[in-house]
Amino acid sequence: MREIITGRNPVFEIFQAHRRQVFRLLVASGVEEKGRLNEIVSLAARYKIPVERVPRQRLDSLGDGHQGVAAEVSEYPFSTLPDILKLAHKREEPLLVLLLDMLQNPQNLGTLLRTGEAAGIHGVIIPFNRAASVTPAVVHASSGATEHLLVAQMNLAQAIDTLKAEGAWVVGLEGGPTSRPLTEAPLDGALALVVGNEGEGMRHLIRQKCDFLGLLPMRGRVDSLNAAVAGSIALYLALQARQPRSSTS
C-alpha cells in the first residue's frame, strides 16, 4: 500500500529517517527550489528517486499545505511494544511511553506525536480500532515527527499490564474529583502517560488500570484543556522531572 505525504518538513523527515521506501517526488512547476525544498530535491537525486515537475493544481488536489512538494511512499512502519522497551534499554533511560486512548482527531494525534518526539519519549501506543491512526494527515500535522517515533498499535489494557510488569508507573490525565495534581506523581522514573479521548476521556477499564490520576492546575475560567495541549504539558513536566539537578555549593 502506498501513501502520498505532502509538505516540506514531512517529506524531508521521511528522507532523513530512512524507514519508508520513496517511490517518486512531485514538485510544483515553477516553484523556487531553495532552502528545504532544494535539500529534498538533492536527497531525491542522491537516492535516485524520480522527480516529476507537475502543475500546482495537481498538488492542490492531494492536500492542503503541500508547499509545492509531495512524495509517494510506502505505508507507515508500525513498531511493537518490545521495540519500544528495547529502545529505552539501549538509551539507558527510564522508560517514557505515551498511550493514547481512543484519540479521534488527526490534528491532536499529530500534535502529541510531535511533542512526544521533541520530549524524547521511547514510543507511543495507540489502539487498533476506533481511533486516529498514523495517516498522511497525521504525518503532516506532526511536521514529520512520526518518522522518528516508534508507534505501536495494540490493546491498551494489555499494553498497560506489560508496562507495569516492566516497572512503569501508569499515570492517566483526568480532571475528575479523585484526581490529584500531576506534579505529585513520580514522573522521573519509568512512566506510562495515558491521554484519553477528546470528549469522554479514558475508558473505564483504562482508568481503573492507572496507578495515578493526575490533573493540571486550572486558574482561569475555562475548566479544561484540549487533549493535545494537556498531553503536551504533561510530557514536558515529565521531561523536566528527568533533568539532572544542578548541584549547589
Residue frames as qw, qx, qy, qz and C-alpha x, y, z in Angstrom:
[[0.000, 0.888, 0.460, 0.000, 0.00, 0.00, 0.00],
 [0.445, 0.207, 0.012, 0.871, 1.30, 3.45, -0.95],
 [0.152, -0.830, -0.422, 0.333, 0.63, 6.87, 0.57],
 [0.362, 0.659, 0.095, 0.653, 1.08, 10.45, -0.53],
 [0.480, -0.610, -0.298, 0.556, 2.82, 12.70, 2.01],
 [0.286, 0.799, 0.183, 0.496, 2.73, 16.46, 1.44],
 [0.343, -0.937, 0.049, -0.044, 4.67, 19.37, 2.91],
 [0.436, 0.714, -0.483, 0.256, 8.36, 20.20, 3.03],
 [0.294, -0.549, 0.678, -0.389, 9.12, 19.16, 6.61],
 [0.869, -0.044, 0.407, -0.279, 7.18, 15.86, 6.48],
 [0.860, 0.497, -0.110, 0.036, 8.79, 14.86, 3.16],
 [0.232, 0.734, -0.558, 0.309, 12.25, 15.90, 4.38],
 [0.507, -0.454, 0.632, -0.370, 11.90, 13.86, 7.59],
 [0.956, 0.163, 0.181, -0.163, 10.88, 10.79, 5.57],
 [0.674, 0.618, -0.340, 0.221, 14.17, 11.08, 3.69],
 [0.060, -0.681, 0.586, -0.435, 16.06, 11.64, 6.94],
 [0.723, -0.315, 0.476, -0.389, 14.52, 8.69, 8.80],
 [0.302, 0.374, -0.834, -0.273, 15.09, 6.07, 6.05],
 [0.395, 0.024, 0.839, -0.372, 12.19, 3.99, 7.34],
 [0.662, 0.535, 0.410, -0.328, 9.98, 4.16, 4.28],
 [0.516, 0.129, 0.582, 0.615, 10.56, 3.49, 0.62],
 [0.224, 0.670, 0.047, -0.706, 10.14, 6.62, -1.51],
 [0.657, 0.361, 0.621, 0.229, 8.84, 5.85, -5.00],
 [0.367, 0.521, 0.309, 0.706, 8.72, 9.33, -6.52],
 [0.188, -0.474, -0.287, 0.811, 8.82, 13.01, -5.67],
 [0.224, 0.742, 0.522, 0.357, 6.31, 15.51, -7.04],
 [0.294, -0.382, -0.112, 0.869, 7.39, 19.16, -7.22],
 [0.315, 0.826, 0.387, -0.264, 5.20, 22.05, -8.34],
 [0.594, 0.441, 0.272, 0.616, 6.29, 23.51, -11.67],
 [0.134, 0.766, 0.067, 0.626, 7.84, 26.95, -11.34],
 [0.622, -0.778, -0.088, 0.006, 8.35, 26.80, -7.58],
 [0.178, 0.819, -0.485, 0.248, 11.63, 28.27, -6.40],
 [0.936, -0.132, -0.307, 0.114, 13.78, 25.33, -5.35],
 [0.225, 0.577, -0.496, 0.609, 15.73, 26.77, -2.45],
 [0.442, -0.443, 0.498, -0.601, 16.08, 26.08, 1.26],
 [0.599, -0.107, 0.743, -0.280, 14.36, 22.92, 2.48],
 [0.816, 0.485, 0.168, -0.267, 12.90, 22.17, -0.96],
 [0.444, 0.723, -0.528, -0.036, 16.35, 22.24, -2.51],
 [0.265, -0.430, 0.833, -0.226, 17.55, 19.80, 0.15],
 [0.762, 0.166, 0.534, -0.327, 14.66, 17.46, -0.66],
 [0.742, 0.639, -0.109, -0.174, 15.35, 17.53, -4.39],
 [0.183, 0.690, -0.695, 0.087, 19.06, 16.92, -3.72],
 [0.489, -0.238, 0.791, -0.279, 18.24, 13.94, -1.49],
 [0.827, 0.384, 0.289, -0.291, 15.97, 12.52, -4.20],
 [0.573, 0.713, -0.399, -0.066, 18.82, 12.78, -6.69],
 [0.111, -0.570, 0.791, -0.192, 21.23, 11.12, -4.25],
 [0.530, -0.031, 0.805, -0.265, 18.88, 8.18, -3.72],
 [0.036, 0.039, -0.790, -0.611, 17.89, 8.02, -7.40],
 [0.255, 0.525, 0.719, -0.377, 14.25, 8.83, -6.71],
 [0.246, 0.469, 0.552, 0.644, 12.33, 10.02, -9.82],
 [0.020, -0.465, -0.294, 0.835, 11.37, 13.71, -9.60],
 [0.213, 0.564, 0.672, 0.431, 8.31, 14.91, -11.50],
 [0.021, 0.168, 0.104, -0.980, 7.52, 18.59, -12.05],
 [0.012, 0.526, 0.832, 0.176, 3.72, 18.84, -12.05],
 [0.124, -0.596, -0.211, -0.765, 1.16, 21.68, -12.19],
 [0.078, -0.190, 0.596, -0.776, 0.46, 23.16, -8.75],
 [0.691, -0.107, -0.049, -0.713, -3.21, 22.27, -9.20],
 [0.784, 0.037, -0.617, -0.063, -2.26, 18.60, -9.11],
 [0.347, 0.074, -0.696, 0.624, -0.64, 19.05, -5.71],
 [0.369, -0.171, 0.201, -0.891, -3.64, 21.10, -4.56],
 [0.797, -0.100, -0.344, -0.486, -5.78, 18.02, -5.17],
 [0.679, 0.061, -0.688, 0.249, -3.53, 15.93, -2.90],
 [0.540, -0.580, -0.498, 0.353, -3.91, 18.05, 0.23],
 [0.062, -0.979, -0.040, -0.190, -3.71, 21.47, 1.84],
 [0.398, -0.844, 0.355, 0.058, -0.40, 22.97, 2.86],
 [0.950, 0.175, 0.114, 0.231, 1.68, 20.97, 0.40],
 [0.275, -0.829, 0.276, 0.400, 4.21, 23.85, -0.01],
 [0.469, 0.712, -0.408, -0.326, 4.96, 22.74, -3.54],
 [0.236, 0.408, -0.882, -0.014, 6.08, 19.18, -2.80],
 [0.870, -0.161, 0.209, -0.417, 4.68, 15.69, -2.24],
 [0.061, 0.436, -0.894, -0.083, 6.18, 12.21, -2.06],
 [0.889, -0.040, -0.251, -0.380, 4.71, 8.83, -2.89],
 [0.030, -0.508, 0.800, -0.317, 5.93, 6.46, -0.18],
 [0.481, -0.147, -0.864, -0.019, 5.32, 3.06, 1.38],
 [0.548, -0.688, -0.336, -0.337, 2.87, 2.80, 4.28],
 [0.259, -0.770, 0.404, -0.421, 3.80, 3.81, 7.81],
 [0.617, 0.175, -0.745, 0.183, 6.11, 1.28, 9.54],
 [0.655, -0.637, 0.042, -0.403, 4.47, 0.48, 12.87],
 [0.204, 0.447, -0.797, 0.351, 6.63, -0.87, 15.67],
 [0.707, -0.370, -0.597, -0.081, 5.89, -3.15, 18.64],
 [0.539, -0.816, 0.073, -0.195, 5.96, -2.72, 22.40],
 [0.874, -0.270, 0.124, 0.384, 9.14, -4.85, 22.65],
 [0.540, 0.518, 0.092, 0.657, 10.78, -2.43, 20.18],
 [0.178, -0.856, 0.000, -0.485, 9.88, 0.47, 22.49],
 [0.777, -0.620, 0.103, 0.031, 11.21, -1.31, 25.58],
 [0.849, 0.073, 0.116, 0.511, 14.40, -2.16, 23.72],
 [0.312, 0.719, 0.033, 0.620, 14.93, 1.50, 22.77],
 [0.447, -0.840, 0.098, -0.294, 14.67, 2.64, 26.40],
 [0.886, -0.362, 0.171, 0.233, 17.17, -0.04, 27.39],
 [0.715, 0.382, 0.115, 0.574, 19.53, 0.96, 24.57],
 [0.087, 0.791, -0.036, 0.604, 19.44, 4.61, 25.67],
 [0.486, -0.133, -0.644, 0.576, 19.88, 3.56, 29.31],
 [0.203, -0.246, 0.087, -0.944, 16.96, 5.82, 30.28],
 [0.316, 0.231, 0.764, -0.513, 13.89, 5.34, 32.48],
 [0.180, 0.383, 0.815, 0.396, 11.04, 4.23, 30.23],
 [0.215, 0.421, 0.204, -0.857, 8.77, 7.02, 28.94],
 [0.099, 0.252, 0.858, 0.437, 5.79, 5.88, 26.88],
 [0.358, 0.154, 0.084, -0.917, 2.69, 7.76, 25.70],
 [0.131, 0.304, 0.940, 0.087, -0.59, 5.83, 25.50],
 [0.279, 0.076, -0.129, -0.949, -3.48, 7.42, 23.60],
 [0.240, 0.271, 0.903, -0.232, -6.88, 6.03, 24.50],
 [0.308, 0.641, 0.696, 0.105, -9.25, 6.42, 21.53],
 [0.053, -0.566, 0.087, 0.818, -7.97, 9.82, 20.38],
 [0.577, 0.588, 0.567, -0.005, -10.05, 10.74, 17.33],
 [0.275, 0.944, 0.007, -0.181, -8.72, 13.98, 15.91],
 [0.843, 0.307, 0.007, 0.442, -5.75, 13.65, 13.49],
 [0.167, 0.800, -0.187, 0.545, -4.54, 17.14, 14.40],
 [0.613, -0.686, 0.279, -0.275, -4.47, 16.25, 18.10],
 [0.964, -0.094, 0.164, 0.186, -2.66, 12.99, 17.37],
 [0.653, 0.564, -0.051, 0.503, -0.13, 14.78, 15.17],
 [0.120, -0.842, 0.232, -0.472, 0.49, 17.45, 17.80],
 [0.774, -0.547, 0.291, -0.132, 1.07, 14.87, 20.54],
 [0.933, 0.138, 0.112, 0.314, 3.41, 12.85, 18.35],
 [0.415, 0.724, -0.135, 0.534, 5.40, 15.97, 17.52],
 [0.369, -0.781, 0.303, -0.402, 5.64, 16.93, 21.19],
 [0.931, -0.302, 0.203, -0.014, 6.48, 13.38, 22.20],
 [0.829, 0.362, -0.022, 0.425, 9.33, 13.17, 19.71],
 [0.156, 0.780, -0.220, 0.565, 10.67, 16.53, 20.89],
 [0.580, -0.662, 0.303, -0.365, 10.47, 15.37, 24.51],
 [0.174, 0.502, -0.846, 0.051, 12.44, 12.23, 23.73],
 [0.809, -0.121, 0.380, -0.432, 9.80, 9.60, 24.51],
 [0.283, -0.289, 0.889, 0.214, 10.64, 6.00, 23.69],
 [0.041, -0.180, -0.867, -0.463, 7.36, 5.23, 21.97],
 [0.480, 0.040, 0.115, -0.869, 3.63, 5.68, 21.55],
 [0.094, 0.171, 0.980, 0.033, 0.86, 3.10, 21.84],
 [0.469, 0.120, -0.054, -0.873, -2.50, 3.54, 20.11],
 [0.677, 0.140, 0.658, -0.299, -5.47, 1.16, 19.77],
 [0.321, 0.083, 0.802, 0.496, -6.15, -0.83, 16.61],
 [0.016, 0.552, 0.715, 0.428, -9.71, 0.40, 16.09],
 [0.188, -0.862, -0.458, -0.112, -11.99, 3.40, 16.58],
 [0.395, -0.780, 0.048, 0.483, -9.11, 5.82, 16.96],
 [0.391, 0.874, -0.247, -0.150, -6.98, 8.02, 14.75],
 [0.912, -0.062, 0.207, 0.350, -4.07, 6.17, 13.16],
 [0.316, -0.567, 0.328, 0.686, -0.85, 7.41, 11.57],
 [0.581, 0.669, 0.448, 0.121, -2.34, 8.65, 8.31],
 [0.487, 0.371, 0.145, 0.777, -0.77, 11.16, 5.90],
 [0.197, -0.831, -0.172, -0.492, -2.84, 13.87, 7.63],
 [0.723, -0.682, -0.016, 0.106, -1.27, 12.92, 10.97],
 [0.751, 0.005, 0.115, 0.650, 2.22, 12.87, 9.45],
 [0.219, 0.633, 0.176, 0.722, 1.57, 16.39, 8.13],
 [0.444, -0.831, -0.128, -0.311, 0.18, 17.58, 11.48],
 [0.805, -0.515, 0.046, 0.292, 3.26, 16.21, 13.26],
 [0.185, 0.908, -0.340, -0.164, 5.56, 18.03, 10.81],
 [0.704, 0.449, -0.549, 0.029, 7.19, 14.66, 10.09],
 [0.299, -0.550, 0.667, -0.404, 7.94, 13.76, 13.71],
 [0.932, 0.001, 0.178, -0.316, 6.10, 10.45, 13.13],
 [0.797, 0.495, -0.343, 0.057, 9.02, 9.27, 11.03],
 [0.265, 0.511, -0.668, 0.471, 11.39, 9.29, 14.01],
 [0.542, -0.318, 0.476, -0.614, 8.98, 7.72, 16.52],
 [0.149, -0.026, -0.987, -0.050, 8.19, 4.13, 17.43],
 [0.576, -0.035, 0.129, -0.806, 4.40, 3.83, 17.29],
 [0.025, -0.016, -0.999, -0.013, 2.74, 0.54, 18.19],
 [0.616, -0.164, -0.198, -0.744, -0.88, -0.49, 17.66],
 [0.372, -0.051, -0.914, 0.153, -2.20, -2.89, 20.29],
 [0.517, -0.664, -0.514, -0.168, -4.76, -3.45, 23.02],
 [0.008, 0.714, -0.303, 0.631, -4.12, -0.67, 25.56],
 [0.766, -0.536, 0.169, -0.312, -5.15, -2.72, 28.59],
 [0.970, 0.007, -0.012, 0.244, -2.66, -5.44, 27.66],
 [0.483, 0.607, -0.207, 0.596, 0.00, -2.81, 26.98],
 [0.337, -0.740, 0.257, -0.522, -0.51, -1.34, 30.46],
 [0.929, -0.346, 0.108, -0.066, -0.15, -4.79, 32.06],
 [0.853, 0.265, -0.076, 0.444, 3.14, -5.32, 30.22],
 [0.208, 0.710, -0.204, 0.642, 4.42, -1.86, 31.12],
 [0.611, -0.671, 0.201, -0.368, 3.58, -2.41, 34.79],
 [0.977, -0.136, 0.048, 0.158, 5.50, -5.69, 34.67],
 [0.654, 0.437, -0.100, 0.610, 8.45, -3.65, 33.37],
 [0.454, -0.357, -0.386, 0.719, 8.21, -1.38, 36.42],
 [0.054, 0.348, 0.235, 0.906, 6.40, 1.56, 34.82],
 [0.083, 0.424, 0.575, -0.695, 4.13, 3.83, 36.86],
 [0.122, 0.470, 0.692, 0.534, 0.93, 4.42, 34.86],
 [0.006, -0.418, -0.311, 0.854, -0.39, 7.98, 35.08],
 [0.202, 0.581, 0.698, 0.367, -3.67, 8.95, 33.44],
 [0.022, 0.037, -0.025, 0.999, -4.61, 12.55, 32.68],
 [0.251, -0.584, -0.721, -0.275, -8.05, 13.30, 34.09],
 [0.039, -0.345, 0.214, -0.913, -9.67, 16.27, 35.75],
 [0.596, -0.464, -0.588, -0.290, -12.08, 14.27, 37.93],
 [0.500, -0.768, 0.092, -0.390, -12.83, 14.63, 41.66],
 [0.906, -0.379, 0.122, 0.143, -10.43, 11.82, 42.63],
 [0.708, 0.509, -0.083, 0.483, -7.54, 13.26, 40.59],
 [0.533, -0.717, -0.021, 0.449, -4.53, 14.88, 42.22],
 [0.182, 0.903, -0.272, -0.278, -2.11, 17.48, 40.86],
 [0.897, 0.396, -0.164, 0.107, 0.10, 15.87, 38.25],
 [0.216, 0.730, -0.515, 0.396, 3.19, 17.29, 39.97],
 [0.629, -0.470, 0.505, -0.358, 2.53, 14.89, 42.87],
 [0.981, 0.180, 0.046, -0.059, 3.08, 11.88, 40.59],
 [0.583, -0.503, 0.492, 0.406, 6.54, 10.27, 40.35],
 [0.644, 0.744, 0.029, -0.174, 7.37, 11.49, 36.86],
 [0.044, 0.802, -0.583, -0.123, 11.12, 10.89, 36.99],
 [0.476, -0.233, 0.847, 0.033, 11.05, 7.08, 36.88],
 [0.064, 0.122, 0.878, 0.458, 9.68, 4.56, 34.38],
 [0.305, 0.391, 0.351, -0.794, 6.45, 6.19, 33.25],
 [0.128, 0.359, 0.797, 0.469, 3.47, 5.43, 31.02],
 [0.165, 0.291, 0.208, -0.919, 1.38, 8.55, 30.43],
 [0.192, 0.443, 0.854, 0.195, -2.22, 7.99, 29.31],
 [0.195, 0.221, -0.028, -0.955, -4.22, 10.64, 27.43],
 [0.394, 0.378, 0.815, -0.194, -7.90, 9.94, 26.83],
 [0.268, 0.554, 0.649, 0.448, -10.44, 10.70, 24.15],
 [0.094, 0.260, 0.049, 0.960, -11.20, 14.35, 23.37],
 [0.478, -0.444, -0.240, -0.719, -14.79, 14.09, 24.61],
 [0.840, -0.428, -0.234, -0.235, -15.15, 11.22, 27.09],
 [0.285, -0.733, 0.592, -0.173, -11.60, 10.93, 28.36],
 [0.068, 0.319, -0.945, -0.014, -10.24, 7.49, 29.23],
 [0.710, -0.193, -0.550, -0.395, -12.38, 4.38, 29.05],
 [0.717, -0.593, 0.128, -0.343, -13.41, 2.85, 32.38],
 [0.973, -0.095, -0.036, 0.206, -11.05, -0.15, 32.15],
 [0.585, 0.471, -0.177, 0.636, -8.06, 2.01, 31.23],
 [0.238, -0.735, 0.184, -0.608, -8.84, 4.45, 34.03],
 [0.868, -0.464, 0.057, -0.168, -9.02, 1.57, 36.52],
 [0.920, 0.092, -0.078, 0.373, -5.61, 0.30, 35.46],
 [0.260, 0.749, -0.218, 0.569, -3.90, 3.65, 36.12],
 [0.596, -0.219, -0.539, 0.553, -1.76, 3.92, 39.25],
 [0.166, -0.451, -0.241, 0.843, -2.37, 7.66, 39.48],
 [0.250, 0.763, 0.519, 0.294, -4.96, 10.06, 38.02],
 [0.392, -0.331, -0.070, 0.855, -3.41, 13.45, 37.51],
 [0.231, 0.878, 0.407, 0.101, -4.76, 16.87, 36.64],
 [0.429, 0.269, -0.003, 0.862, -3.21, 20.14, 35.59],
 [0.104, -0.524, -0.458, 0.710, -3.94, 23.20, 37.76],
 [0.148, 0.587, 0.533, 0.590, -6.57, 25.49, 36.21],
 [0.195, -0.397, -0.375, 0.815, -6.78, 29.09, 37.44],
 [0.143, 0.029, -0.319, -0.937, -8.76, 30.63, 34.59],
 [0.612, 0.145, 0.259, -0.734, -12.45, 30.48, 33.79],
 [0.748, 0.271, -0.502, -0.338, -12.06, 27.60, 31.30],
 [0.731, -0.441, 0.438, -0.280, -12.25, 24.29, 33.14],
 [0.889, 0.000, 0.424, 0.172, -10.41, 22.02, 30.71],
 [0.017, -0.655, 0.527, 0.541, -7.68, 21.89, 28.08],
 [0.770, 0.450, -0.324, -0.314, -7.57, 20.35, 24.64],
 [0.971, -0.190, 0.128, 0.063, -6.27, 16.75, 24.85],
 [0.757, 0.433, -0.092, 0.481, -3.19, 17.55, 22.77],
 [0.017, 0.776, -0.261, 0.574, -2.35, 20.62, 24.87],
 [0.721, -0.580, 0.250, -0.286, -2.83, 18.80, 28.18],
 [0.979, 0.004, 0.074, 0.189, -0.80, 15.82, 26.98],
 [0.567, 0.612, -0.166, 0.526, 1.98, 18.08, 25.72],
 [0.249, -0.772, 0.312, -0.494, 2.23, 19.92, 29.05],
 [0.885, -0.389, 0.218, -0.132, 2.31, 16.60, 30.91],
 [0.900, 0.279, -0.050, 0.332, 5.11, 15.30, 28.68],
 [0.338, 0.674, -0.267, 0.600, 7.22, 18.35, 29.41],
 [0.570, -0.672, 0.280, -0.382, 6.56, 18.07, 33.13],
 [0.978, -0.133, 0.133, 0.094, 7.92, 14.52, 32.85],
 [0.694, 0.518, -0.122, 0.485, 10.90, 15.73, 30.83],
 [0.077, -0.788, 0.284, -0.540, 11.61, 18.43, 33.42],
 [0.791, -0.520, 0.233, -0.223, 11.41, 15.88, 36.25],
 [0.966, 0.076, 0.080, 0.233, 14.02, 13.76, 34.47],
 [0.392, 0.796, -0.248, 0.390, 16.58, 16.53, 34.08],
 [0.698, -0.124, -0.449, 0.544, 19.65, 16.10, 36.30],
 [0.301, -0.935, -0.189, 0.014, 19.54, 18.55, 39.17],
 [0.435, 0.659, -0.312, 0.529, 22.42, 21.01, 39.24],
 [0.677, -0.378, -0.449, 0.444, 24.49, 20.75, 42.41],
 [0.065, -0.917, 0.014, -0.392, 24.78, 23.85, 44.57],
 [0.525, 0.247, -0.548, 0.602, 27.77, 24.67, 46.67]]
